[in-house]
Amino acid sequence: MTQRNFLDIDSLAAEAQSYVGHPQFDTAMQAFCGGLADFHSIARSRRTGVVDTITWAVAVLVLYLDAHAPHGANTSKIVAICAEGGLGGATAVRNAIALLRQGGMIAVDHSPGAGRAHRLHPTPGLIETMQDNLAVRFAAMEHVIAWPKPAEEWARTDGVLEAFVRGNVEAYRCDRYTLFQDFPEIRVFMDRHCGYIVLMESLAQIEISPKGGSTVLTLSEIAQKFTISRAHIRKLFAAAAAREWLCFESGGRLMFRPEALARYRLWFGYEFAWARRLVEM
């Protein structure tokens, strides 16, 4: 598969559907959600700075630009790229860079030369952290995808992280493609602090049946896990409930009707298909 034809959207949709139909898909989906939610928990993210969707995006861009752009990454360039597709505003991007620097994930070249912005470099710690993240993803996906090597080994194989980073960035920059563009029920969470992580934490806990999915969330535990407020969590679910993408009660009961759950399941089918394409190109 070449760098350009991995964006065959029709076949991507068919591949996603094939994973959703796999008898082990729900096990894989919930392992994926639970694994990434744990990865982004405050116990770990306080050490690394990779705390949210925007810090993840910034980390990916620093890796990509350092390898593929003549002058590498700098704050202004990353702010501009994120603004191109509405990934995040300037303040959010600068805050993400600050967090990643504090976590030792990004180093700054303070001697860039006259008239040039300070260059941002990925540290070995960032590369290791991103490989750890891929290992979590791949291990969950092993329920439905046979990788060339065991998940832990495959995530750290030369070229795999680079392919994952390059494919995501070039699809966004060259084709204006983002995986979530046809999933507003996902974007409503991604656009809010820790939103996607809270959604995954919740999906990891639901009981799935032909009637849909449901669970009772302990909001205080989620708030503590990600260092956010219970009010923020309620607002996340209220925004989705207002669009009838789920049902949420003030006591923490979360419910997905079958048709709504089918959409979330399809989204993770896309997550699986997209990752496989990028790292097996």
Secondary structure by P-SEA (a helix, b strand, c coil): cccccccaaaaaaaaaaaaaaccaaaaaaaaaaaaaaaaaccccccccccccaaaaaaaaaaaaaaccccccccaaaaaaaaaccccccaaaaaaaaaaaaaaccccccccccccccbbbbbcaaaaaaaaaaaaaaaaaacccccccccaaaaaaccaaaaaaaaaaaaaaaccccccccccaaaaaaaaccaaaaaaaaaaacccccccbbbbbbaaaaaaaaacccaaaaaaaaaaaaaaccccccccbbbbbcaaaaaaaaaaaaaaaaaaaaaaac
